Amino acid sequence: MTAPVLTGAARPSPPEGARPSWLPPLRRRLSGAPRSLGRVLAVTATVFVLASLLTFALGALSDANPAAAVLGDQATPADIARMQAEFGLDRPLYAQYLSWLGHALTGDLGVSWFTSAPVADSISQALPVDLSIAGLALLLAVLLGGGAGIGAALDNGGRFDRAVTLVCSVLATLPPFLIGIVLIVVFAVQLGALPTGGYVPLGESPGEWLRYAILPAFALSLDAAASLARQLRTSLVGALRENYVTGAEMRGFSSRRVLFGHVLRNAAGPALSVLGLSVPVILGGAVVTEKIFNLPGIAQLSLQSAEQHDIPVIQGTLLVTVVVVLIANIAVNAALAALNPAARRGAAAGRRAAADGGAS
C-alpha cells in the first residue's frame, strides 16, 4: 500500500513558530558579515579622522586672510583682529580643529566667509548633481565593462577578445574631458540629439535629467568600464579553467548556469574592487567635466571657493567628498563579504571551534 501523494493544496502547513526553510541559509550567509564589516568600519573611522585632519590643515595652514579679504584693503588692523575673533581664528589650531570636527559630525560645516551662507546648504544643493551623474556613470561602467569583460573571457584569444583589449588600452589613455569634448561635438553640435550642457534635477523630470546627464556620465564611465572589463576578463579566464567548472558541465549544468551561478560570482571580487577604486576617480574627473558640461556640482563649488580662498566651503566640500568615497568603500567591502564563500566558511569554522572550546 503506497502512501498518498500530497499535492500543494493538501501539503500540511508548518507548525506555528517554525522558521521558514530559507531562513537558516540566509542567516549562515550573513553571519560572517558583521565581523568583517566591523573591521572595515574601524579602518573607515581611522581614515575619516586622518582625512579630516588633513582637510582642516590645508585650510588652516594656508596664507589666506579671510578678515582682510572680507573687509577689503581699507581695513584697519583692529578691524582685522575683530573679524578674526569673529571667525574663531584667534584660537589655537587644535581648538579650531576639534570645534570644526565636532560641528561637522552634527552636519554643521560652518558658513561661507564671503556669502555668509551655510556651507551645508550649498553642498546639499550641489551634491545631488554629482551623486546622480556618478551613479549613472557607475551603472554604465558596469553594463559596458561587465559585458565586454564577460564576452572577452568567453572568446579568449579570439577576435572579440583582442578588440576589447585594444579598445580598453586606448580608453585608458584618454582623459574624461577630451572624451566629453568629442561627445559634445558629435551628439550635441553635429547631430543635435542632446544638449551641450546644463542640468535638470532627477526629481523634476527623469527624462530631461537623462538627456542632460548621459553625456557627462558616459564620459566619466569609459575609464572605469575599461578597467572593469580588463580585470573581469582576467579573473574569468582563470576561473573558467578551475576543476569545478568541468565538474559542473559533466553533471549536465548549462553553460549559462555555470557562468552566472558559479564562475562569475567567484571571479567578481577583483572586478568589484576595481569598481570601488573608480569612485574617487569619477569624482576627481568631475572637476573638469562639470566645467565642460556646465554642471552646478560640488566640483564647481569647490573650484569657485578655491579661487576666492573661501576656506570653510573648501573644507566642507573636501570632507563630504571623503565621506562619499568612504561610504562607497564600505559598500564594496560588504558586497565582497557577501560574494566570498571562503570567508563565510572560515567564519563558520571559527565559530564552531570557539563553541567546541567553550563546551570543553
N, C-alpha and C positions, 0 to 999 in steps of 0.2 A: 504494500500500500504506500503510494507515494505521497509526500507532503504536498499540500496545496500551495500553488504559486501565488505569492502576494503581489497584487498589482499596485500601481502607485496610489490608487484611492484606498485600497484595503490595508496598506502598509501601516503598522502601528506607529503612533507618534511617540517621540522620545519622552521619557519621564520628565515631570516638571523639575526644573532646576538643573537638568543635564546640559553640559556645554555643547555647542554646535561642533560638528566634526571638523569644520575648517579652523576652529579657534586654536587648538594646540599647535598645528604647523605655523600659524601666524605668530603665535607667542614665541615659538622657538626662533623664528626668523628675526623677530625684533628684540630678542632677549640680549643679544650681544651689542646692540646699538648704543644703549645709554653709556656703557663704559667707554667705548671708543669715542663717542661724541663728547663725553666729559673731558677726555684728554684734549680733544680739538678745541673745546670751549676754553680750557685753561690756557692753551697756546694762543688762542684768539684774544683773550683778555690781556695777555702779556704784550702781544703785538700792538693792540689798541693803545695801551698806556705808552709804549715807546713811540708809536706814531704820533700820539697827541703831544708828547713832549717835544718831538722834533718839529711838529707843526707850529707849536707855540714859540719854539726857539727861533724859527725862521722869521717870525714877525717881530718878536721882542728884540732880537739882535740886529735887526735892520736899522739903517740910518734914517728911516722915515720919522719925521717930527710932525705928528698929527695936529698938535696945537698950532704950530706955525703955519701949516697948510690950511687949516680951517680959518684962522684969524687973518691970514694974509701978511703981506710984507710990512704993514704999518703996525703990527702988534708989538707991544712993549714986552720986555722980559717978565714983568709982573702978570700981564695978561696970559703969556705962555705958561707961566708957572700955575696960574689958576686953572687953565684948561687942562694941563697935565694932571692936576689933582682931581679934576672932574672925571677924567678918563681912568683914573686909578694908576697912572704911570709913575707916580712918585713912590710907590711901594716897592719892596724887594721883589726880584723876579720870581722867587719860589712862591711868594704870597700871591702874585699875579697869576701864576700858573695854576695853583690849587683853586683859586677863586674861579678862574676861567673854566677849568675842567669840571668843577662841581656844578656850575651853572649849565655847562654843555650837556652833562648827563641828565639834566632835567629838561633839556630841549631849548634852553636859553643860550643862544650863541652871541649875545651882545647886540649892539646897534652899530650901524654904519657911522663912521666918523664924519662923513660928508652929507648924507641924506637924513641921518637920524632914524632911518627905517630899521626895524628889527631884522637882523640877519636871517633868522629862521624863516621869516615871511618871504624874503627874497629867494631863499633856497627852495622853499616849498612851491613857489611859482615856477622855478626853473628846473627843478629835479625831475618832475614827471616827463618833461621833454626828453631828457637823457635816458630815463628808465624805459620809456616806450620805444625809443629808437634802438637802444641797446638790446632790449628784449626781442624786437623784430630781427635785429642783426644776428643774435644768437640762434633764433629759430631758423633763419636762412642758412646759417653756418651748419647747423645740424642736418638740415634737409640736403643741402648741396654736398657738404663734406662727407656726411654719412652715406649718402647714395653713391658718391664717387668712390669712397673707400671700399664699400662692400663690393661694388662692381669690379674694381681693380683687383681685389683679392680673389674673387671667383674667376677672373680672367688672368690669373697670374702668368706673366710673361707674354701675354697676348697684346693685340693692338690697343685695345681699350686701356689696359694696364699701363702701357707705355705713354699713351696720350694723357692719362690722368697724371702720371709722374711729370711729364713735360709741362702741362698747364699749371700744376701746383708749384713747380720750380719757378715759373715766370711770375705767378701771382705773389709769391713770397718776396719778390724784389720790387714790387710796385707799392708805393705809399698810398694810403687811402685818399689823400687829397687829389692825387693825379687821377685815380680811378673816378673820383667824384666829378672832376672837370670833364673827363671823357663822357661820363654818363649824362651830364648836363648838355653837352654839345649834341650827343646823338638823340637822346629821348626828349629833351626839352626844346632845343633850338631847331634841329633838323626835322624831327618827327612831330613835335608839338603835342606829344601824348601826355606829358607830365609837366608840372610846374617847375620852374628853375629854383625856387626856394620858398621859404616861409613854413608856417606850421599851423595846423588846426588840431585842437585837443581831441583826444580819442573819445571822450565822453560827449563832445559836441556833435561830431559826425564821424563814425568809424570809416565810412567810405572816403571822405575827404582826408581824414588822417592818413589813411593808407596811401593815397595819391601823393601826399607831401612827404611821407616818411619812407617810402620804398627806395628811393634813390640813395639818400644818405645811409640807410640801413644796409643796402646792398653793397655800397662802397666800403662800409666798415666790416662786412661779413666775409669778404673774399679771403683775406689773410687768415682768419680763423678757420674758414672752410678748408683752405689748403693744408693748414697744419693738422686739422682733424682728419682729413682724407688720408694723408700720408701715415699718420700714426695708426689709424684704424686699419688701413691696408696691411701694414707690417704686423700688427697684432693678429689679424685674421689669418694671414698666410701661415703664421706659426701655429695658431690654434687648429687650423684645418688639418694639420699633419699629426695631431695627437691621436692616441690609440682609441680614445672613447668615441671619436668621430667614426672610425672604421667599425667599431663595435655597434654603434647605433645604426649605421647603414646596413650592417649584416642582420640586424634584428628587424629590418623592414621599415624603419622610420624614413619618412620622406626627407628629401634634401632641404626643403623649406623648414620643416620642424627641427631638423638638426641645426640648421644655421641660426634661426631666430630663437629657438628654445634653449640651445646649449652653447654653441660656438660664440655667437655674438655677445651673450651675457658674460662669458669668461674673458673675452677679448676687449670688452668695452672699458675696462678700468683705465688703462693708459690714455685712451682717447678722451675719456671723461676728464682726466686730469689736465690734458691739453686744453679742453674746452674751458675749464675753470681758470687756467692761466690766461685765456683770451679776454676775460672780463676787464682787467686793468688795461690791456692793450686797446680794447674798444673804447674805453673811457678816455684813454690818452689820445687816441686818434680823433676823438670828438672835438678837440680844441680847434683843429684846423677845419674839420668837416663842418662844424657848426658855422664857421665863418663863411665857407663857400656856399652853403645852402641857407644862410641867414636864419639859423635856428636860435630861438631865445633860451638856450640851455644853460646848464651850470658852468660849462666850459667858458662860454662867453661872459657870464657873470664874473667868474674868477679872473678872466683876462682884463676886463674893464676895471676891476678892482685893483689889479696889479699895476695898471697904468696910472691909477690915481693914488696908489700907496694906501688903499683902504684896508688896513691890516685886519680888522675884525671880520670883514667879508672874506678875505683870502683865507684866514684861519678856519672859518666856518665851512667854506667850500672844500678845502682840503680834508678836514675832519669827516665831513659827510661822505666824500669820495672814498676815504679809507674804510668807513663803516660799510658802504655798499660792497666793496671788494671783499671785506671780511665775511659779510653775510653770504656772498656767492661762494666763498671758500668753505663755509660751514655746510652749505647745501651740497657742494660737490663731495665733501667727505661723508655726508650722510648717504648720498647715492652710492658711493664706493663701498660703504659698510653694508648696504643692502645687496650689492651685487657680488660681494666677496663671500662665497660659501665656505672657503677655507677658514676665514676669520671667525665665522659663526661656529664652525665645528670646533675650532680651537677654544673659543669662549665656552662652549658647552662642555668640552672635556675638562677645562679648568674648573668649572662649577661642580662637575661630578667628582673630581679629585678632592675639591675642598669639602664636599659633602661627605665623602668617604673618610676623610681625615677627621672631620668633626664627629662622625659616628664612632670611629675607633677611639 
